[in-house]
Amino acid sequence: MDRAMTTVGGNPYAGEVTLVIDGRPHVLRLTLGALAELEAGMQAGSLMDLVERFENARFSTRDVLALIVAGLRGGGWQGRAEDLMQAEIEGGPMAASRAAARLLSLAFAMPETAE
């Protein structure tokens, strides 16, 4: 399993994903507040448009970063998107993209399908 996507400290049944940033695991979760902040910060469209972009593999790096920041915020992180510009994400952009997609999947999954 990709170490950047392990669930150590992250509970998929609670919508949590763990991402290793600068050598430290961070628990990401899309809480209602994090989703509202994400939607408010989106330049166009809705959360369903964002979900559709991920489902059709048409997402941008801006989408990935916005989801990672929202997930970090939902997990209690107090930083800003700018703080991640120089951060080292274990597994690189692919791990970040998988974490973002997993966050969306878990946020909108029925509890019994959140595996």
C-alpha positions in Angstrom: 0.0 0.0 0.0 1.2 3.5 -0.8 2.6 5.0 2.5 1.2 8.4 1.6 -2.3 6.9 1.6 -2.2 4.7 4.7 -4.9 5.2 7.2 -2.7 5.3 10.2 -4.5 7.8 12.3 -7.1 8.2 9.7 -10.5 6.4 9.9 -12.2 5.9 6.6 -15.5 5.3 8.3 -15.2 8.9 9.7 -14.2 10.2 6.2 -10.5 10.5 7.1 -7.5 10.1 4.9 -3.9 10.4 6.0 -1.4 12.2 3.9 2.3 12.6 4.8 3.5 16.2 4.3 7.0 17.2 5.1 7.6 13.8 6.8 4.6 14.1 9.1 1.3 12.3 8.8 -1.7 14.6 8.6 -5.3 13.5 9.0 -7.6 15.0 6.4 -11.4 15.1 6.7 -14.0 17.0 4.8 -16.2 18.3 7.6 -19.3 20.3 6.8 -17.4 23.5 7.6 -14.4 22.4 5.4 -16.9 21.7 2.6 -18.5 25.1 3.0 -15.1 26.8 3.0 -14.1 24.8 -0.1 -17.3 25.8 -1.9 -16.9 29.4 -1.0 -13.4 29.4 -2.3 -14.3 27.8 -5.6 -14.0 30.2 -8.5 -16.8 28.5 -10.5 -19.3 25.8 -10.2 -20.5 23.8 -7.2 -19.2 20.9 -5.2 -21.1 18.5 -7.5 -19.2 20.1 -10.4 -16.0 19.3 -8.5 -17.1 15.7 -7.9 -17.9 15.3 -11.6 -14.4 16.6 -12.6 -12.8 14.0 -10.4 -15.1 11.2 -11.7 -14.2 12.1 -15.2 -10.4 12.7 -14.5 -10.8 16.4 -15.6 -9.6 17.9 -12.3 -6.9 20.5 -12.1 -4.0 20.9 -9.7 -6.0 23.8 -8.2 -8.8 21.4 -7.5 -6.4 19.0 -5.8 -4.8 21.7 -3.7 -8.2 23.1 -2.6 -9.4 19.7 -1.5 -6.1 19.0 0.4 -6.4 22.3 2.2 -10.1 21.8 3.0 -9.3 18.3 4.3 -6.4 19.5 6.4 -8.6 22.2 7.8 -11.3 19.7 8.6 -8.6 17.7 10.4 -7.7 20.7 12.6 -4.8 22.2 10.6 -4.5 26.0 10.9 -2.4 26.7 7.8 -3.2 28.3 4.4 -2.8 27.0 0.8 0.3 29.1 0.5 1.9 27.1 3.2 1.8 24.0 1.0 3.5 25.6 -2.0 6.9 24.4 -0.9 5.8 21.4 1.1 7.0 17.9 0.3 4.0 15.5 -0.1 5.2 12.0 0.2 4.2 10.2 -3.1 4.2 13.5 -5.0 1.3 14.9 -7.0 -0.2 11.5 -7.7 -0.5 10.8 -3.9 -2.1 14.2 -3.4 -4.5 13.6 -6.3 -5.5 10.2 -4.8 -5.9 11.7 -1.4 -8.2 14.4 -2.8 -10.3 11.9 -4.8 -10.5 9.7 -1.7 -11.7 12.6 0.5 -14.5 13.4 -2.0 -15.4 9.7 -2.2 -15.6 9.3 1.5 -17.5 12.6 2.1 -20.3 11.7 -0.3 -20.4 7.9 0.3 -23.0 6.1 2.2 -21.6 4.9 5.5 -21.7 1.2 4.5 -19.7 1.9 1.4 -17.0 3.9 3.0 -14.4 1.2 2.8 
